[in-house]
Amino acid sequence: MGRYVVRRLLQMVPVFAGATLLIFLMVNVMGDPVAGLCGERQCDPATAGRLKREFGLDRPVWQQYLTYMGNVLTGDFGTAFNGQEVTELMATSFPVTLRLTVVAILFEIVIGITLGVLTGLRRGRPVDTGVLLVTLVVISVPTFVTGLLLQLLLGVEWGWIKPSVSTDAAFGELIVPGLVLASVSLAYVTRLTRTSLAENRRSDYVRTAVAKGLPRHRVILRHLLRNSLIPVVTFIGADIGFLMGGAIVTERIFNIHGVGYQLYQGILRQNTQTVVGFVTVLVLVFLLCNLIVDLLYAVLDPRIRYA
Amino acid sequence: MRGATHARWAVCALAAALTATACGGGHAGGDGDAVLSSSWGDPPNPLEPANTNEVQGGKVLDMIFRGLKRYDPRTGVAEDMLAERIETSDSRNFTITVKDGWTFSNGEQVTARSFVDAWNYGAGLKNNQRNAYFFEYIEGYDRTHPADGGKQTADTLSGLRVTGPRTFTVRLRQKFSSFPDTLGYTAFAPLPRAFFDDHDAWLRKPVGNGPYRVESYTRGAQLSLRRWDAYPGEDRARNGGVDLRVYTDSNTAYTDLLAGHLDLVDDVPASQLVNVRSDLGDRYINAPAGIIQTLAFPHYDKNWSRDGMEKVRAGLSRAINRTQITRTIFHGTRTPALDWTSPVLGTKGGYRAGPCGDACVYDAAAARRLVKEGGGLPGGQVRITYNADTGSHKEWVDAVCNSINHALGDDKACAGNPIGTFADYRNRITDRKMTGPFRAGWQMDYPLIQNFLQPLYYTDASSNDGKWSNPAFDKLVDEANAETDPARAVEKFRKAEDVLREDMAAIPLWYQNGSAGYSERLSDVALNPFSVPVYDQIKVG
């Protein structure tokens, strides 16, 4: 187990280097960011030259990349064009997005799995058909439609919530945005759980458990559900990474100043330091989530062993 | 914020239990101390007067600074603010006297030195100030800001001299009669010593001499401004303060306004213009601003610089149905342009209706004739380049192209050419990579006809994106700047504008309005000619 974890961690190094290099190059291809800083006019060449030197943009790309990576390893993510340290931007935005992700994942787990178990045990009944229909609708409606609709209904028409999230972004305010963010994944989790459960219901170990005379809830929770959760856990694990980086739409709709907001602004302003810095952290989050998911397999299914 | 709200409810509940106090809305009534909230965008540059060149940062600086001059929020005319006198006999040497009794909100006196230090800082190359070129007319700029980007050989402008506690002299490189009228621009604001002594602390919490002071500033989230009670000027704030909240999407801000969580939105999103009248009624403002949109041409491209192309450009101009586009796409928030300046200048400031004349009026037959006479479109097609990331440019570019295609009777005559980001777009312009017409917008820095012509069309000027160059135009601008009489200067500028028309250097499209919407709590809301709300006049409650 320990050796497995070490091996996986070592594998992360090339993935990490490759991913950051790709992002670095992509942002670089967009061209010279200094031109956008002077509004609808040409920056005077002297100031533009100094800004470029200050941000290291006058050097060849490979040199920029090496310097950048060197700095990142010492914890220095550089400075955004407005003079703020990127680490400062991270410190304000990552906690917000993390809270949003936690809310979304909780929705996925609690509602998604519950619905999945309910429908999986009652295949073909009205409950099953109803939930399946609802998930179909949720999956086919884009997030921004759900978001804007809920915002308008709950925020403006009925006045239950504030349409936008304050800068504190406390958990209470993030319930609706979290639900919107989770909606599509939630539907998938429901369907995954349902199918997986329905399949495993006919397997030998369930029959054995029932034959042993175990109470029904114990059969379902300890034997059936636990084994059926493997695909669901894979999905949710990968989803954490997606939700953290892909919340741009939801964050925009509800004016949440999280990772999506910073990334969006970084891209618009072609701010290499911000974009690469944030993506680097997101890549790390993704890699770690994947590792944790793989380790969870062994916990869920005793047949899986890591050496 | 949340804590405060809860506390207030608790107090209200208690008060209601004891007496029948009205706590409706949770606001402090109309005693002039109530604070309003307003939408804001995160400024891309640090908040320094000589480093802010866009409207979001400019908005704040306008609230916390007062300069020598101030543009009347209604008429746009430059009036003395901190300047007691600005005297000159030759339009080149100016003696400026600063009014007595002005202080910064930290108590420091505003003196001649506050201005001279600030201007020297702005002009210094090593300070990386984006607006440094505003000081280029002052003598010694070539040494504090060498054009080749080399090391600056002087830290101070030789043209600035402090001659007394409240007086200083300015010597310009050349005659520039309207120089005093440019001094209302924020780049010329005075700065306290705190700015130089502890720069980082100042940036975290800017200190100025305007009617508001910064109470707290959370970068990228919120800026809280409160009325400065000891403000010595006459334009004291009529409200307790303004909370500027950063919104990523103007649609969210608009929704917040409808839900009653935001008081003022100064950018009504294009998608809401259809509903805004029914949503807000007379709480919607659509007022002219000093912004003009044009189509510029790459005059460095031989396809567009050869003889006869001025006819093609005029033909394209006549093929654009401005009236229809401003009505259907912009819902009246733009007005068809008839010249290259802006109506907010007023006739005294140099605006006059119609120097563009027929060339700006839609006429399909004339358009076809002119394009044919000029030798046809280069390559048979024009592609209008624009940046697709902001400002819903796609909609109007497509509409303009449809109009051109329709007028010229050719489905392929015009097509849009979107560029992903503004920075990339600017790069292509700087690198002279444009091959056809492209979007050019201009928001005035100060309400003078000079500001609409010189930076945009003078040879090698900073915003002359099309690199148009015409000796007759340059000569007239030089003469106008050298005139001591403002009326005669305006006359010369108008002549220069006529030269612009002869060559159709750029196609005027429309004048842009400023738009804003506000909540029922507010009254006396107005936009100034820079499309910024006049915050200090707003009454709450």
Interface residues (C-beta under 8 A of the other chain):
Chain A: M30 G31 D32 P33 V34 A35 G36 L37 C38 G39 E40 R41 Q42 C43 D44 P45 A46 T47 G49 R50 L51 E54 F81 N82 G83 Q84 E88 L89 T92 Q151 L152 G155 V156 G159 K162 P163 S164 S166 T167 D168 A170 E251 R252 I253 F254 N255 H257 Y261 Q262 Y264 Q265 I267 L268 R269 Q270
Chain B: M1 R2 D42 P43 P44 N45 P46 N53 E54 L125 K126 N128 Q129 R130 A132 Y133 H145 P146 A147 D148 G149 L203 T218 R219 G220 A221 Q222 R245 V246 Y247 T248 D249 N251 T252 A253 T255 D256 L258 A259 H261 D389 T390 G420 T421 F422 A423 D424 Y425 R426 N427 I429 T430 A440 G441 W442 Q443 P455 S462 S463 D465
